[in-house]
Amino acid sequence: MKILSLGAGVQSSALALMIEKGELPMVDAAIFADTMSEPKEVYEWFDWLKTQVSYPIHIVSYGNLRQDTIDSAQGNGRWNFLTIPVFSISKETGKKGLLKRQCTSNYKIQPVHQQIRKMLGLAKGEKRKKGTHVELWMGISTDEEGRMKPNQINWIENKYPLVEKNMSRQNCLEWFKKNYNKTPPRSACTFCPYKTNKEWKELRDNYPEDWEKVVELDKAIRVGTKNSDNVYLHRTCVPIDQVKLTVQGDLDFDEVLAKAQSCEGMCGL
């Protein structure tokens, strides 16, 4: 079985349509793990993308990551900690830190694996049949080879067709321009702390509804650790609506971090 992990961003969208055009072998299906927290432009792009392919796309979800994050910060959520990688500042020492990212596993990886089991007809706890092998195609390009990792499930093999075709993210953008005259958006939750200043600014200036929700979330999570340290969405540990979103100096931190931890496909699986 061949499955495409579809993040609806640049690289996985390129894979999806290369498959449809016959530039890559056909897959049995694609799976989109919906955190219910993508930017409006990603959902609009995904709606268009679904009309362009002939193979089935399964939409799965673990829940609304934004609401779950707010609930957890307020002490009444499904978690007693924050799963997103927010920046913290110690009340005692003033030292800044970064909380561990756990949202990827819960909201991306596990729902995709569960859907694969469902497609194989496996009940909860049931072992796979001997000889079962699944290729899971990932939207990772040559400029992200550091994100290539084997799957934790030994009968699911992660495959990287863009790397095999020696395609970078820029190559994917050029492919879209040539074949569709369109530019896919970057797929990442609206409030993902791994955003660059440029991306925060674009969200603020062009998507006011999404930006308003980001500001609300940032305020809601302020005290979000067990030792009551303050936490923030922005690396400066300043409320997001007070940050000076200057692009100068972005590359020193934001661009590198965002590329390394991009949520494309499976959030840097």
Backbone torsions as a table, in degrees:
resi	resn	phi	psi	omega
1	MET	NA	134.6	176.3
2	LYS	-112.7	125.3	-178.1
3	ILE	-126.0	134.1	174.3
4	LEU	-95.3	124.4	171.5
5	SER	-82.8	107.4	-171.3
6	LEU	-101.7	109.6	178.0
7	GLY	-92.3	-9.7	179.6
8	ALA	67.6	21.5	172.4
9	GLY	-101.1	-162.1	-173.5
10	VAL	-61.1	-56.8	-171.7
11	GLN	-70.4	-47.0	-178.1
12	SER	-69.0	-29.7	175.6
13	SER	-67.3	-38.7	176.4
14	ALA	-61.9	-44.4	176.9
15	LEU	-58.4	-46.2	-176.7
16	ALA	-56.5	-41.9	-175.8
17	LEU	-87.0	-26.6	171.9
18	MET	-63.7	-37.8	176.0
19	ILE	-61.1	-47.5	-177.9
20	GLU	-63.5	-35.7	-179.0
21	LYS	-81.4	-4.0	178.8
22	GLY	84.5	9.9	177.4
23	GLU	-78.6	-14.9	174.6
24	LEU	-136.1	157.5	178.6
25	PRO	-60.4	152.7	179.0
26	MET	-68.7	144.5	176.0
27	VAL	-102.7	164.5	177.2
28	ASP	-77.1	-32.0	-179.1
29	ALA	-172.7	168.0	170.7
30	ALA	-118.7	153.3	177.7
31	ILE	-127.6	126.5	177.4
32	PHE	-110.9	114.4	178.3
33	ALA	-89.5	110.3	-173.1
34	ASP	-95.0	116.1	175.5
35	THR	-82.1	-3.8	-175.9
36	MET	60.5	24.5	-174.8
37	SER	-138.3	16.9	177.4
38	GLU	-75.8	157.8	175.3
39	PRO	-62.8	155.9	180.0
40	LYS	-55.8	-39.0	-177.4
41	GLU	-64.9	-30.4	178.9
42	VAL	-70.0	-43.4	178.7
43	TYR	-65.6	-36.9	176.8
44	GLU	-65.6	-41.4	176.9
45	TRP	-63.6	-43.5	-179.3
46	PHE	-62.1	-39.9	176.8
47	ASP	-59.7	-40.5	177.5
48	TRP	-69.0	-44.2	-176.6
49	LEU	-58.8	-39.0	-179.4
50	LYS	-61.0	-27.8	-178.9
51	THR	-80.1	-9.3	-173.2
52	GLN	-99.9	-8.4	-176.5
53	VAL	-117.8	152.3	-177.9
54	SER	-98.8	-17.0	179.9
55	TYR	-86.7	157.4	-176.7
56	PRO	-70.1	144.7	173.8
57	ILE	-118.7	118.6	179.0
58	HIS	-94.9	129.6	178.2
59	ILE	-103.9	121.6	-179.4
60	VAL	-124.4	157.3	180.0
61	SER	-154.7	139.9	174.2
62	TYR	-88.8	-15.3	-179.1
63	GLY	141.5	-175.9	-178.5
64	ASN	-87.2	104.9	-175.2
65	LEU	-62.6	-37.8	-179.6
66	ARG	-63.0	-49.5	-178.8
67	GLN	-67.3	-39.1	178.2
68	ASP	-61.7	-36.5	179.0
69	THR	-66.2	-44.0	178.4
70	ILE	-63.2	-45.7	-179.5
71	ASP	-61.9	-41.3	-179.9
72	SER	-65.2	-39.2	179.0
73	ALA	-64.7	-30.3	-179.2
74	GLN	-90.6	0.7	174.9
75	GLY	83.6	14.0	-179.6
76	ASN	-131.2	27.3	-179.0
77	GLY	-100.0	-174.2	179.1
78	ARG	-74.0	-14.9	177.0
79	TRP	-119.3	154.8	173.0
80	ASN	-103.5	22.6	178.0
81	PHE	-154.0	166.3	177.5
82	LEU	-86.1	132.5	-178.4
83	THR	-92.1	-16.5	-180.0
84	ILE	-86.1	151.7	-174.1
85	PRO	-82.1	70.7	-178.8
86	VAL	-78.3	160.8	177.3
87	PHE	-91.0	139.5	-177.0
88	SER	-121.4	158.5	174.0
89	ILE	-136.8	123.8	-175.2
90	SER	-69.1	131.3	177.1
91	LYS	-69.0	-26.5	-177.1
92	GLU	-84.6	-44.8	-173.7
93	THR	-109.7	-17.3	-176.5
94	GLY	78.0	5.4	-179.2
95	LYS	-76.1	137.1	179.8
96	LYS	-89.8	149.4	178.9
97	GLY	-148.6	-179.0	179.9
98	LEU	-134.3	121.6	-179.3
99	LEU	-72.2	152.1	-179.2
100	LYS	-64.4	137.2	176.9
101	ARG	-84.2	121.7	177.4
102	GLN	-124.9	-3.6	-178.3
103	CYS	-67.5	-33.0	-177.7
104	THR	-58.0	-49.4	-178.1
105	SER	-64.3	-46.0	-174.8
106	ASN	-71.7	-41.2	-170.2
107	TYR	-104.3	-10.9	179.9
108	LYS	-119.8	-61.0	-171.6
109	ILE	-68.4	-53.3	-176.3
110	GLN	-61.4	-43.4	177.8
111	PRO	-61.1	-36.5	178.2
112	VAL	-66.4	-45.4	179.0
113	HIS	-62.8	-39.5	178.7
114	GLN	-64.8	-37.5	178.2
115	GLN	-67.7	-37.8	176.7
116	ILE	-61.2	-44.4	177.7
117	ARG	-60.3	-41.1	179.2
118	LYS	-62.9	-41.6	179.5
119	MET	-66.1	-27.7	177.3
120	LEU	-84.6	-3.0	179.4
121	GLY	77.7	23.6	-178.4
122	LEU	-90.8	127.9	175.6
123	ALA	-77.7	167.1	-179.8
124	LYS	-59.3	126.4	179.4
125	GLY	83.4	-9.0	-178.6
126	GLU	-76.8	138.1	179.5
127	LYS	-79.3	149.0	178.9
128	ARG	-69.0	156.4	177.9
129	LYS	-72.3	146.0	-179.7
130	LYS	-57.5	132.9	179.4
131	GLY	93.2	-5.4	179.2
132	THR	-65.5	130.3	179.2
133	HIS	-142.0	130.6	-179.2
134	VAL	-124.1	129.8	170.8
135	GLU	-93.9	124.0	177.4
136	LEU	-108.6	108.5	-175.5
137	TRP	-82.7	127.2	-174.8
138	MET	-112.3	140.7	179.3
139	GLY	-84.5	65.2	178.2
140	ILE	-117.7	131.2	-175.6
141	SER	-104.9	179.0	-173.0
142	THR	-63.3	-27.1	179.6
143	ASP	-81.8	2.3	179.4
144	GLU	-127.0	26.6	-173.8
145	GLU	-60.5	-21.1	177.7
146	GLY	-66.0	-16.1	179.8
147	ARG	-88.6	-4.8	-178.7
148	MET	-74.2	122.0	-179.1
149	LYS	-143.3	152.7	175.2
150	PRO	-71.8	151.9	177.9
151	ASN	-71.3	146.1	179.6
152	GLN	-72.4	-17.8	175.8
153	ILE	-95.1	120.9	-168.7
154	ASN	-68.5	-17.9	178.6
155	TRP	-98.5	5.0	171.7
156	ILE	-111.0	121.3	-177.8
157	GLU	-106.4	117.3	176.0
158	ASN	-72.6	129.7	179.7
159	LYS	-121.3	148.4	-174.4
160	TYR	-128.2	77.2	-175.0
161	PRO	-60.2	-33.2	-179.7
162	LEU	-66.5	-38.4	177.2
163	VAL	-66.4	-41.2	178.9
164	GLU	-63.0	-30.5	178.4
165	LYS	-91.3	4.8	179.1
166	ASN	58.0	43.9	-178.7
167	MET	-108.0	131.7	175.1
168	SER	-93.5	175.6	175.9
169	ARG	-60.5	-40.9	179.1
170	GLN	-63.6	-38.5	176.3
171	ASN	-60.4	-38.4	178.7
172	CYS	-64.8	-41.5	178.6
173	LEU	-63.9	-41.5	178.8
174	GLU	-66.1	-37.2	177.6
175	TRP	-62.3	-42.6	178.3
176	PHE	-64.6	-41.8	-179.9
177	LYS	-62.0	-39.6	-179.0
178	LYS	-71.3	-41.5	-172.2
179	ASN	-94.3	-26.2	-175.4
180	TYR	-133.8	-9.7	-176.1
181	ASN	53.5	41.3	178.9
182	LYS	-132.6	158.0	176.1
183	THR	-122.8	113.5	179.7
184	PRO	-68.1	150.9	175.4
185	PRO	-80.3	165.9	172.1
186	ARG	-82.0	133.0	-179.4
187	SER	-90.8	119.5	176.4
188	ALA	-169.6	146.0	178.7
189	CYS	-56.1	145.8	-176.6
190	THR	-56.0	-33.4	-174.4
191	PHE	-102.2	12.5	-176.8
192	CYS	-58.0	123.1	-179.2
193	PRO	-65.1	-12.7	-179.8
194	TYR	-82.8	8.6	179.6
195	LYS	-70.3	149.5	172.6
196	THR	-79.7	162.5	174.2
197	ASN	-58.2	-37.8	178.9
198	LYS	-60.6	-41.9	-179.9
199	GLU	-70.9	-39.7	175.5
200	TRP	-59.5	-44.7	-177.9
201	LYS	-64.0	-41.5	178.7
202	GLU	-62.5	-41.0	178.1
203	LEU	-63.3	-46.1	-179.3
204	ARG	-62.5	-43.6	-172.8
205	ASP	-81.3	-29.1	-171.8
206	ASN	-112.4	-16.6	-178.0
207	TYR	-133.4	72.5	-174.2
208	PRO	-58.8	-34.0	179.8
209	GLU	-67.1	-44.3	177.5
210	ASP	-65.2	-40.2	-179.8
211	TRP	-63.2	-41.6	179.4
212	GLU	-60.4	-39.5	178.8
213	LYS	-68.4	-34.2	177.0
214	VAL	-64.1	-45.7	179.1
215	VAL	-61.5	-42.1	178.9
216	GLU	-62.4	-43.2	179.7
217	LEU	-64.4	-44.1	-178.7
218	ASP	-58.1	-39.6	178.2
219	LYS	-71.0	-38.5	-174.6
220	ALA	-68.1	-28.3	-175.0
221	ILE	-95.4	4.8	-168.2
222	ARG	-47.8	-48.4	175.0
223	VAL	-103.1	93.8	-171.8
224	GLY	-126.7	18.0	178.3
225	THR	-123.2	162.1	-176.9
226	LYS	-63.7	-28.8	179.1
227	ASN	-98.1	15.6	173.5
228	SER	65.0	24.2	172.0
229	ASP	-67.5	149.3	176.7
230	ASN	-77.4	141.7	179.5
231	VAL	-126.5	154.5	-173.9
232	TYR	-143.9	157.8	175.5
233	LEU	-80.1	-26.1	-176.5
234	HIS	-101.7	144.5	-174.7
235	ARG	-62.1	-20.3	-179.7
236	THR	-76.9	-8.0	-175.6
237	CYS	57.8	44.9	174.9
238	VAL	-125.9	143.4	176.5
239	PRO	-49.8	135.6	-170.8
240	ILE	-57.9	-32.9	-179.6
241	ASP	-79.9	-0.6	177.4
242	GLN	-111.5	-3.5	-178.1
243	VAL	-76.4	136.6	173.1
244	LYS	-82.5	105.2	-172.9
245	LEU	-84.8	69.6	178.4
246	THR	-88.8	138.6	-178.1
247	VAL	-78.0	-25.7	-179.4
248	GLN	-58.1	128.1	179.8
249	GLY	84.0	0.8	-179.7
250	ASP	-55.6	-42.2	-172.7
251	LEU	-60.8	-29.2	-178.0
252	ASP	-59.1	-31.4	-176.8
253	PHE	-131.6	-57.3	-167.2
254	ASP	-66.2	-50.2	-175.0
255	GLU	-63.0	-45.9	-179.1
256	VAL	-62.3	-46.6	-178.6
257	LEU	-65.3	-43.0	-177.8
258	ALA	-63.8	-40.3	179.5
259	LYS	-67.6	-39.3	-178.2
260	ALA	-69.4	-30.4	-172.4
261	GLN	-117.4	19.5	-176.9
262	SER	-53.7	145.5	-179.4
263	CYS	-88.2	7.7	177.3
264	GLU	-57.7	127.7	178.1
265	GLY	76.5	-86.6	-179.3
266	MET	-135.0	39.9	174.9
267	CYS	52.7	48.1	176.6
268	GLY	72.0	38.1	175.6
269	LEU	-50.3	NA	NA
